[in-house]
Amino acid sequence: MNFNDLGIPAGSILLSRDGQAEAKVVSETRMVYQGEEQSLTSATRKVLGLVPDTAIQPSPYWTFNGTSVKKLYEEFHDSASE
């Protein structure tokens, strides 16, 4: 997932769906969560208490400016296919 494609620039804050965790976007594909640079998937596993190699689609668990990252992803891909 490319944050820039979704309109989420470096420096942006993503909040977990429950509002209990936040991460700062630092590049097109990386964020800092709990002081560690990592992928959205890795941070989601930590937020949910999952083991490191658990398969998961992370975008439904995060929001940017009140909108789910999943929705932003779907909107981007819908408009790209037109």
ZAMARGU-4260 file (C-alpha; in steps of 0.2 Angstrom, whole numbers, plus 5000, padded with zeros to 4 digits):
<rodrens>
0) 5000/5000/5000 | 5007/5017/4995 | 5001/5031/5007 | 5005/5044/4994 | 4993/5037/4982
5) 4979/5037/4995 | 4982/5056/4999 | 4991/5052/5015 | 5008/5062/5015 | 5023/5059/5026
10) 5021/5067/5043 | 5002/5062/5044 | 4995/5053/5059 | 4985/5037/5057 | 4974/5032/5072
15) 4968/5014/5075 | 4950/5012/5073 | 4947/5011/5092 | 4957/5028/5094 | 4969/5019/5106
20) 4985/5019/5095 | 4993/5031/5083 | 5006/5030/5070 | 5016/5043/5060 | 5018/5040/5042
25) 5036/5042/5037 | 5037/5037/5019 | 5026/5030/5005 | 5025/5013/5013 | 5032/5015/5031
30) 5026/5022/5047 | 5032/5024/5065 | 5022/5015/5078 | 5029/5013/5096 | 5045/5021/5091
35) 5049/5008/5078 | 5048/5011/5059 | 5037/4997/5051 | 5024/4993/5039 | 5005/4995/5041
40) 5003/4977/5042 | 5016/4975/5056 | 5009/4989/5066 | 4992/4981/5064 | 4997/4965/5071
45) 5005/4973/5086 | 4989/4983/5089 | 4978/4968/5088 | 4990/4957/5098 | 4993/4945/5084
50) 5009/4934/5081 | 5021/4942/5068 | 5017/4931/5053 | 4998/4932/5055 | 4990/4935/5038
55) 4979/4951/5040 | 4972/4965/5029 | 4977/4980/5039 | 4968/4995/5031 | 4951/4992/5040
60) 4960/4995/5057 | 4966/5012/5054 | 4959/5030/5050 | 4966/5046/5042 | 4957/5062/5046
65) 4942/5052/5051 | 4941/5041/5036 | 4946/5023/5036 | 4962/5019/5026 | 4952/5004/5018
70) 4939/5017/5011 | 4953/5028/5004 | 4961/5013/4996 | 4945/5007/4988 | 4941/5025/4982
75) 4959/5026/4974 | 4958/5010/4965 | 4940/5013/4959 | 4945/5030/4952 | 4961/5022/4944
80) 4951/5009/4935 | 4939/5022/4927
</rodrens>
